[in-house]
Amino acid sequence: MSVDDNPSPQIGTDERRMHVRAYNHWVALLNGRPYPDIADLDPENIADFGPNSVLLDFTGGIEDPQIRYLGHALRGECGLPGTISRISEVPSRSLLSRLTDHYLQIIANRAPIGFEAEFVGLRGYNTLYRGILMPFSSTGETIDFIYGVINWKEMVDAATQAALEAEVAAAIRQTPRAPAATAWASGPSAGMAPIEEVAPAPGSALPLADQLTLAQQSAAAVRAADTRSRAALYRALGRAYDFAAAADADEAAYVALRDAAGIKAQERAPMTPIVKLVFGADYDKTRITEFAAVLAHARRHNVPVGALADFLEVSEGGIKGVVAAERAAKRPAGAPRDPLAKARRKLNAAPVLGEVALPVEADDGAFVVLVARKGKAFEVIASLTAEDPAAARAIARAAG
């Protein structure tokens, strides 16, 4: 099972974002701990997604955990007039079972899990759903509670859907067209389906906060335990890069978002706050540094908005290769390496065996190789400076 943050054409914006808001709430409760403290969770007072949630208690064992809380919207969808207290009492074809069937994966993976699928519900209708399960702890170390949030949309049967579409089409044909109707040539009246919101197009006027939400949605999927797909990561980085471009165009809004998240600006690493905003300030520091390097590299190479994912696909070595290239580009050019530095240090400390006055052209302190012929005394007949490769090797060998 994997998390797919690609927008489903049948699931609207609110449904797509509910699990992201739930995940962001879980992250906000971490406070540097492996898992949030269950005492900090109050589902009854979460108006946003509390009615669509369930809280499971494993303190008595994992075989048949208790249901500590069940939101009224989820209870109503499952047709539960009375109370249920354990997972074993959950109706097998109910939407609630879509959540509770995954609880052991949380125990195994020790991290949130998101999922999206469809099934035929108790009323016989096809139901599209998207949800997330998140671990909580009463000890700070062991997962003994799981909080799940799910949203759904029930579809009518094919015959009913076809009849509805026919009625809508007939109504459109019979509707008088206003003189200015040509201005809506790309609208539904021209026979084209409405366009779902997916991601801001290059140059889009979508508010910066909404662009951040879209980027966080992709990042939330990447952070989920069983999402390891390269495409999902590239997509999340692409949206982070697009958000960075939008932030440049609306600096005041960006500063407000950054300040609200308690993230400081970094003059020497301007992409780091962007990554923290999108992936979370508590995200792995090594990954934050790497992702910031990717965004900086893309900007330095003028990668267009909307094109970072494709850029990473064709880059040699993928993310690791881009990070290495960016670090190499930022590495200051040092002084030329002296291959004889170690030999020079050792020979400078060596005792002088004797002195000979010769007309050899070399700077004071420089090392030279003298070529001598043995007679009653050594007769020096030539000299080589350290610039000569053979002399350099001899000097290094003399130093041992």
Rosetta blueprint (number, residue, H / E / L):
1 M L
2 S L
3 V L
4 D L
5 D L
6 N L
7 P L
8 S L
9 P L
10 Q L
11 I L
12 G L
13 T H
14 D H
15 E H
16 R H
17 R H
18 M H
19 H H
20 V H
21 R H
22 A H
23 Y H
24 N H
25 H H
26 W H
27 V H
28 A H
29 L L
30 L L
31 N L
32 G L
33 R L
34 P L
35 Y L
36 P L
37 D E
38 I H
39 A H
40 D H
41 L L
42 D L
43 P H
44 E H
45 N H
46 I L
47 A L
48 D L
49 F L
50 G H
51 P H
52 N H
53 S E
54 V E
55 L E
56 L E
57 D E
58 F L
59 T L
60 G L
61 G L
62 I L
63 E L
64 D L
65 P L
66 Q E
67 I E
68 R E
69 Y E
70 L E
71 G L
72 H H
73 A H
74 L H
75 R H
76 G H
77 E H
78 C L
79 G L
80 L L
81 P L
82 G L
83 T L
84 I L
85 S L
86 R E
87 I H
88 S H
89 E H
90 V L
91 P L
92 S L
93 R L
94 S L
95 L H
96 L H
97 S H
98 R H
99 L H
100 T H
101 D L
102 H L
103 Y H
104 L H
105 Q H
106 I H
107 I H
108 A H
109 N H
110 R L
111 A L
112 P L
113 I E
114 G E
115 F E
116 E E
117 A E
118 E E
119 F E
120 V E
121 G L
122 L L
123 R L
124 G L
125 Y L
126 N E
127 T E
128 L E
129 Y E
130 R E
131 G E
132 I E
133 L E
134 M E
135 P E
136 F E
137 S E
138 S L
139 T L
140 G L
141 E L
142 T L
143 I L
144 D L
145 F E
146 I E
147 Y E
148 G E
149 V E
150 I E
151 N E
152 W E
153 K E
154 E E
155 M L
156 V L
157 D L
158 A H
159 A H
160 T H
161 Q H
162 A H
163 A H
164 L H
165 E H
166 A H
167 E H
168 V H
169 A H
170 A H
171 A H
172 I H
173 R H
174 Q H
175 T L
176 P L
177 R L
178 A L
179 P H
180 A H
181 A H
182 T H
183 A H
184 W H
185 A L
186 S L
187 G L
188 P H
189 S H
190 A H
191 G L
192 M L
193 A L
194 P L
195 I L
196 E L
197 E L
198 V L
199 A L
200 P L
201 A L
202 P L
203 G L
204 S L
205 A L
206 L L
207 P L
208 L H
209 A H
210 D H
211 Q H
212 L H
213 T H
214 L H
215 A H
216 Q H
217 Q H
218 S H
219 A H
220 A H
221 A H
222 V H
223 R H
224 A L
225 A L
226 D L
227 T L
228 R L
229 S L
230 R H
231 A H
232 A H
233 L H
234 Y H
235 R H
236 A H
237 L H
238 G H
239 R H
240 A H
241 Y H
242 D H
243 F H
244 A H
245 A H
246 A H
247 A H
248 D H
249 A H
250 D L
251 E H
252 A H
253 A H
254 Y H
255 V H
256 A H
257 L H
258 R H
259 D H
260 A H
261 A L
262 G L
263 I L
264 K L
265 A L
266 Q L
267 E L
268 R L
269 A L
270 P L
271 M H
272 T H
273 P H
274 I H
275 V H
276 K H
277 L H
278 V H
279 F H
280 G L
281 A L
282 D L
283 Y L
284 D L
285 K H
286 T H
287 R H
288 I H
289 T H
290 E H
291 F H
292 A H
293 A H
294 V H
295 L H
296 A H
297 H H
298 A H
299 R H
300 R H
301 H L
302 N L
303 V L
304 P L
305 V L
306 G L
307 A L
308 L H
309 A H
310 D H
311 F H
312 L H
313 E H
314 V H
315 S L
316 E L
317 G L
318 G H
319 I H
320 K H
321 G H
322 V H
323 V H
324 A H
325 A H
326 E H
327 R H
328 A H
329 A H
330 K H
331 R L
332 P L
333 A L
334 G L
335 A L
336 P L
337 R L
338 D L
339 P L
340 L L
341 A H
342 K H
343 A H
344 R H
345 R H
346 K H
347 L H
348 N H
349 A L
350 A L
351 P L
352 V L
353 L L
354 G L
355 E L
356 V L
357 A L
358 L L
359 P L
360 V L
361 E L
362 A L
363 D L
364 D L
365 G L
366 A L
367 F L
368 V E
369 V E
370 L E
371 V E
372 A E
373 R E
374 K E
375 G L
376 K L
377 A L
378 F E
379 E E
380 V E
381 I E
382 A E
383 S E
384 L E
385 T E
386 A L
387 E L
388 D L
389 P H
390 A H
391 A H
392 A H
393 R H
394 A H
395 I H
396 A H
397 R H
398 A H
399 A L
400 G L
